[in-house]
Amino acid sequence: MIRPYWFSDDRWAARGLLFAVVLLTLGMVYLTVLLNQWNNAFYSALQDKNLVAFRGQLFRVTWLICIFILLAVYQVYLNQMLEIRWRRWLTDRYLRAWLADGAYYRMQLVTRETDNPDQRIAEDVHLLASHTLGLFTGGLRAIVTLVTFVAILWGLSGTFTVPLGGLSITVPGYMVLVAVLYALFGTFLTDWLGRPLVRLNFDRQRYEADFRFSLVRFRENTEGVALYRGETDEFRGFRRRFEDVVGNWWDIMRRQKRMSYFTSGYGLGAWIVPSIVAAPRYFRGELGLGGLMQTSQAFQQVQDALSFFVQSYKEIAAWCAVVERLAGFERALEHVRQQSSESGVRRVEGRPTHLTVEGVDLDLPDGQPLMTNINLSLRQGETVLLGGASGSGKSTLVRAIAGIWPFGHGEIHVPPGARVLFLPQRPYLPIGLLRDAVSYPMPAAGVDDQTLREALEAVELPELAGRLDETAHWALQLSPGEQQRIAFARALVQKPDWLFLDEATSALDEETEGRLYRLMRKRLPEAMMFSIGHRGTLGSFHARRLMVKPNVNGPATIVEAPAAPDGA
């Protein structure tokens, strides 16, 4: 999950920034060593009442602090620069994987592990980059600080003699031993107290995303809720999801409270313990005041380095939760890719003038057969109407032809280089400029304004022709009938060779429906038009009719039906 970026096209910039961050971190550790030495000289000057040395040490610490601030500022700045570059690369990688081959659609059908993939891409990727860099630089600083100050503390500690009856044991560098034992004790207790935070942070991301998604979904379906007067039910749903957020937050609070009791005492102990341990040598005259302060500060540096796990436990727990969520996302993507490669419904290249469905069986995601033995041959320029009972699998067949339904077996032969357009019952309208909504998924920059205006006027939306540069949430502003007419305008703009309409006029009156179908035949005479619908009026616009024939003893199949007379 982390390695690919450092070997990507952006690797040299990434490695250069990381190298600079490491150098700045090492520079800050070196300045900490100099400040530790300054402690000895400064407090020795105070003890000796040496005013000249005191002033000299004030001047020295001033430039040390200025350099330290400069290094700290650029360490943070370059670290943030590396973080946003890494996040941009990761986001692009996950977006491409999510959108490739309809993985985003299949994940909804076959995976239960990945909740809120949008949140994982938008937030978890950000947290992965920021936490990883934060823990890396913090860990690096802790290691270098430990190696450096252990040597300093060893030299300052001297020896400690422990009398045992008639014997005595001499412990060299005893302050290092005390620091190690103190840090090990803190690490063990912190891990024991904080381990549940990993799961709690995982759940927090999920509950927050569920609550946010419910609000977004409500916003995009306000009319339906208003017509049903469903505000009370929606409020109950919001409260239920937010109660999950609150309950999880209380669990995190209680766990962090227990940790805070320990970590607060642990931090205060790290401040006082070195003075207590070094005090005997000070009172025996083996250490001056400066030496005592330097020893105390060196002990704190060693203890801080050894206690990196204790101090960073909350961030480590959050990092583990993020890694687990993104790992689950990657597993779901891999499962979808594997299923796609093993799919029995294969789309292969066929004849230039025919789109054929050969021996296709369609199943539901749970493996239950839906339709069987589908054999169709669709010729360019013909018009075909598919009818049948609701829920019999008509739309599923269109999904299979589109290549997004992986459940089943058989082959679909698609003409090479075919321009295929699907008009579903509920067209997708992106938020943004109207010109982008009309030309979708083609880039609007490749279509001139006159073509877009003529298409809108042809589908009887002249009032929108002058609003091409207006930005709005068109799915909320336009009625279902207007949205379906926008879809027909797309067909006029894109001029497909193969046009599939899945209940594409269900929100329109029969008169408007007739005008749009006649418009398609007039403007796109060479295109094959395959429609799914229940209205009898559709029969007059199609020369060929198919029906889904149910089978009480098994899955349904598709049969030819006699063409309906005009007006039937």
N, C-alpha and C positions, 0 to 999 in steps of 0.2 A: 504493500500500500504506500509506503514512504519511498522506497528505492527508485521507482521508475522516473521520478522527476529529476533526480540527480544524474540520469543518463539520457535525458531528453534533449530536444533541440535547444532548450534554455539552460543546458547544464553548465556552460562556461560562465555565464552571468551569475548563476546560482552558486557555483563553487567559489567564484571570486568574492561575492558578497559574504558567503559563509566564512571564507578565509579572513576577510577583513573583520568580521564580527569576532572571530576567534582571537585575532591579534589584539583587538581592542580589549577583549576580556582578559587576556594575559597581561596586557599593560595595566589594567585596573588592579589585578592581583599584585603586580610588582609595586605599584604605588601603595597598596595596602601594607606591603612589607616595609617600605620606606616610612610610612606613617607609624608602623609598629616600632621601628628604630627611633623615630622622633619622640615617641612616648617616653623612652628611657632618658633621652637627652633633655627633654623639656622638664620632666619632674625632677631630674637630678639638678637642673639649674634652680628650680624652686627650692629644693632641699638645701642647696649650697648658698641660697640667696645671691646668686650670680646674675646681676641685672643685665650685663652685656650678653651673656649666653642666653638669657631669657628673651631679650629682644631679637637676637639672631634666630632663635627657634621659632618665634612668631613670624618673622619674615619667611623662613623656610617653609613653614606649614601653609602659608598663604599661597605660594606658588604650587605647592603639592596639591592643595585643594582645587586650585584653578585648573590644573592639568587633569585632575581626576574628574572634575565636572565636564570638561571638554570631551574626554574619552567616554564618559557615561552617556552624554547626549548623543554622540555619533554612534555608539553601540546600539542604543535604542532606535535611532533613525535608520541605520542600515539594516537592523533586524526587522523593522517594520517594512522596509522596502523589499527584503527577501520574502517576508511573509505574504505580501500582496501578490508578488510574482508567482509564488508557489500556489497560493489560493486560486489565482486566475488559471494556472495550468491544470490544477486538480478539477476545478469547476468545469472547464472545457472538456476534460477527459470523461468525467462522469456524465455530463450532459450528452456527449456524443454516444456513449455506451447506452444511456437510457433511451435516447431517441432512435438509435440504429435498429433497423428491421422491425419496427413496431414493438420494441421491448417494453416500452411504457404501457402499451395496451395489454400485452400478454401477461405482464406482471400482475395486473389486476385480476386476471382469470385464474392463474395457476399458483401464485405464491401467497402465503399468509404471513410470512416472516417480516416482510418489509412494509411497515406502516409509514405513511407520509414521506414518500421519496423526495418530494419537493423540499421538505425541511432538512433532509439528510444532505441534499446538495447545497442548499442555501446556508445552513448553519453548521452542520457537522463538519463539512469540508473546511470551513473557516476555523473552527475550533481545533481540528486536527493540525492545521498548519501552525496556528498560534501556540497551542500547548506543546507541540513537538519542539519548536524552536525555543520556547521558554524553558522547557525541561532540559533541552540539550545544553543551552548556554549556562543555565544554572548548575547543571551537573558538571560541566567542564570547569566552571569556576570553582565548584566545591572540590573537585579532584586536585586541581592545581594548587588551590589554597591549602588543602590537606598536606600535600607533599611538601610544600614550602614551609608551612608553619610547624609541621611535626619536627622538622630539623631544628627550627628556631626554638621551639618549646623544649625539645630534648636537651639542647645546650643550656637553656635557662633553668631547667628543673634541678640540676645537680643530682644528688643521691638522697635517698630516704632510708633511714635505718630503722628496722622494726625489731625491738627486743623480744626474744622468746625464751624466757627462763634464763639459762646461762648462755644462750646463743643469741646471735643477732643476724638478721637478714638485711642485706643492702639491696635496695631497688633503684637502679639507675633510670633516669628519665621518668620518674614516677608520675609526673603530671600528665604525660602522654597516656600512660596506662589508665589514669583516672578519667581522662577525656574519652578514651575508647569505651570504657565500661559504662560511663554515663550515657554516651550516644547509643550504645547497643540496648541499654535498658529502655531508653526513650523510643527507639525504633520498634522494638518488640511490642510495647504497650500501644503505640500509635497504630500499628498495623492491626492489632487485636480489636481496638476500639473503632477503627475507621473502615475496616473491610466492607461492611454493608453499604458504604457510600457509593461503591461502583454501581451496584444494582439500582440504588435510589436515584443516582444521576441519569442512568439509562432510562428509567421510568419517567423522570422529570421531563426529558426531551420529548418523549412520546406523548405525555399528557398535555404539555404545552402546545405541541403541534396539533393534537386532536382538537383542542379548544379553539385554536386559531383557525383551523380548517372549517369548523362548524360555523364560525362567524362569517368567513368568506363565502361559504356555500349559502348561508342565509341571505347575504347581501346580493348574491346573483339570482336568487329565487324569491325576491321580495313580493312580486306580484302574486305568485301562487299562494304564498303565505297570507297575504292580505285578503285575497278572495276567500280563502278557507277560514279566515279569522283564527289563524293558528298561532297567534302570538303567545298565548299561555303555554301551549305545548312546546313551542320553540324555547321559551324562557326556562321551562323545566329541563329541556335538553342542555341548554347552556349551563344551568346551575349544576346539573349532574356531571358534566365534563369538567367544570371549574372546581367542583368538590374533589375530583381526582387530583387536580393540581394542588389544591389546598392540603389535602390529606398527605400527599407526597412531600409537600413543603414542610409540614409539621414533623414528618418522619426524619427529614434531613436536619431540621432544626434540633430535634432531640438528640440525634446522633452527633451533630457538631457541638452541641452543648457539652456532652460527655467528653468529647475530644478537647474542647476549650479548657475545661477544668484541668486536664492534664498538661496540655501544651503551654498554657499560661504559667503554671507552676514550673514546668520544665524550663521555660525561657528565663524566668526569674532565678531559678537555681543555677543556670549556666552563667548568670551574672555574678552570683555571690560565692559559688563553690570554689572557683580558682583562688579567690582572695583568702578563703578559709584554709585551703590546702597549702597555699604558699606562705601563709602568715608565720608558721614556726620558723622558717628560715629567715624571714624578715626580722623577727624579734631576737633571733640569735645573732643578728648582725651579718648574716651571710648574703643578704640582699639589701640594696638601698631602696628608697622610695621609687626611683625611676625603674629599677630592675623589677620591683613588685608590680608596677603598673604595666610594664612591658610583658611580664610573665602572664599577668591576668588577661591582657588583651590577646596575647598569642594563644592562650588556652581557649578563649572565646572563639577565635578564628578556627582552631582545630575542631572544637566542639560544633560550631556552626556547619563546617564542612561535613563532619560525620553525621550531622543531624539534618542533612538535606532532605532525606526521605521524610522525616518528621515534619519539617516546615512546608514541604511541597505536597503533602499527602492529599489535600483537597484537589489540587490541580492534577495529580497523578490519577486520582479516582475519576475525575471528569474526563481525562484523556483516555482511560481504559474504557469508559462508557462510550465515548465517541468512536474509538477503534472498533468496539463490538458492533455498534450500529452500522458503521460503514462496511465492516466485514460481512454483516448480514445482507446489506445492499448488494455487495459484489457477488455473494453467493446466489442471490436471487437473479441477478443479471446473467450469471454463468448458467444457472438452471434454465433460464429462458433461451439463451443461445444454444445450449445443448439440445433442448427440446425442439428448437427451430430447425437445427441441422438434422435431427432425427424424425422430423415431421413426415407423416405419410402423405400429406397433401402437398405435392410438389408443383411449383410453377416452372415450366420449361418453355423454351422457344418453339414457336409453332409456325404455321404458314402465314404469309403476309396479310391475307384477306380473311382469315378465319380465327376465331377464338373458340377453342374446344375444351369441353370438360369430359374426361374419359374415366369411367369406372370409379367415380369419387364416392366415398362413404364419409359422412360427417357425423361426429360424435359431440356430446356435451363435454365440458371440462372434467367431469367425474367419470368419463368413459362410457356413459350410456349412449347407445346409438340414437341418432336423430333422423338422418336421411341415408338412404342406401342406393347404390347402383345408379348414380346420376350420370347421364350421358347427353351432352348438349353440343351442338355445333352452331355457333353464332357467326353469321356472315356480315361483313362490312356493308352498311347501307340498309340492312333490314331492321324492322321494328318488332320487338318481342315483349309480350306482357306475361308476367308470372303471377298467378293468383293462388289462393289457398287460405285455409283457416289461420287465424292469428296464432303465433307460437309454433307453427309447423316447421320452421327452419328456413323461410325464404330469405330473410336478412342474413342468416348465417351463410347461405350460399354466396351471397354478394361479398361477405367478408372473406370467404375462402378464395374467391376470384381475385380479390384485392391483395391476397397474400398475408392477411393478418390473423387468420383462423387456423391454428396448427393441429386441431384435433380431428383426425380422420385418416383416410388413405385415398390414393388415386393421383391423377395428374391433370394439371390445367395448362393447356398450351396457349401461350400468349404471343401474338405477332411481334416480331422483332421491331424495336423502336416504337412500339405502339404508344400513342398519346391517349391515355385512359383517364377519365374523370368520373368520380363518384359523387352523387348528390344525395346525402342522407336526409332523413325526415327532419332532423334538427341540424341545420348547417352550423358550422363553427365560424364565428366572426371574431377575429382578434381585436383586442383593445388597441386603438391607435387611429391613424388616419383612415378615412372612408375609402380612399383609393387603394390602400393596402387590403381592406376587407373585400373589395370588389375583385381585385386581381389575385387574391390568395389561392394557391400558395406561390404563384409567380411573383417575382419582385415587381412592385409597382413602377419602378424606374424604367422598366423595359416596355411599358405600355403608355402610349400617348393619351393625353386628357380627352381628346375627341373620341377615341375608341371607348373609353370608360363612360363618357356621358351618353353616347349613342346606345350602349348596352343598357344603362339604367333607364333611358327613355323607352327602349324597346320592351322592357319588362314592366312598364307602367309605373316607374318611380321617377318621374321628371323632377319632383321637388328635391331629390337628393343629388341631381346632376351638378348643382352649383355648390355642393358641400364636400367636394373631394378632399380638400385640405383641412377639414374639420376633424378634430380628435375627440373621440367619445367611446363609451362602453356600448357598442352598437347592439350587442345581444340584449341589453336592457332597454335601449331606446326604441328599437324597432319591434313591431308586432311579429308573431310567428309567420304570418303570411308575407310580410315584407322581407323577413329573413329568407324565406324560401325563394322569393323573387330575386334577391341578391344572388342566391346560388345559381339561378338560371342565367343571370347576367354574367357570372363567371364562365359558364359554358360558352356564351357568345364571345367572350374575350379570349378564351383559351382554345376554342375550336378543336375539341377532342375528336379522335377517330372512333372512340368507343365510349359511350355515355351510359352510365348505370344510374337509374333513379329509384331510390328506395323510399316509397311513399313521399316523394319529393313535393307533392302538391296537396298533401292532406290538410293543410291549414288554409287552402284557397277555395273559393267558390268554384262551381263547375264551369261557369262562363270564363273566368280568368284562367282556370286550368286548361280549357280548350284553346284559348288564345296562345298560351305559352307553348303547348305541344305543337300547334301549327307553326309557331315561330321557330321552334327547333328544327322542324322538318324543312322549313323554307331556308333558314340560314345554314343548317348543317345537313344537307341532303345526302352526303356520303357517309355520315356517321351511323354506326350501329347504335340503336337506342333500346336499352333493356330496362323495362319498368317493373316495379313491384307495387301493387295497389289492390284495393278492394272495390273501388267504384266501378259500376257497370259502364259509366261513360268513357272510361279509358279504352274500352275495347275498340272503339271506332278509330283510334289513333295508332293501332298496332295491327300489322298484317298477320302476325303469328301469336298464338296463345298457348301457354303452358300452365299446368295445374299441379299442385302438390297433392298427390293421392295418398291419403292415410291408410295405414295397415294395422288392423286391430291386433295382429299377432307379431308385429315387429315394427321397425322404423318405416317412415314414409318414403315415397319416391316421387319422381317428376315424370309426368306423361304429357303428351301433346293433347290439346283440346281444340275443338273446332273454333274457327274465328267467329267472333260475334258480329251480327249485322250492324250496319251503321246506326248509331244512336242507341244501341242496346247497352 
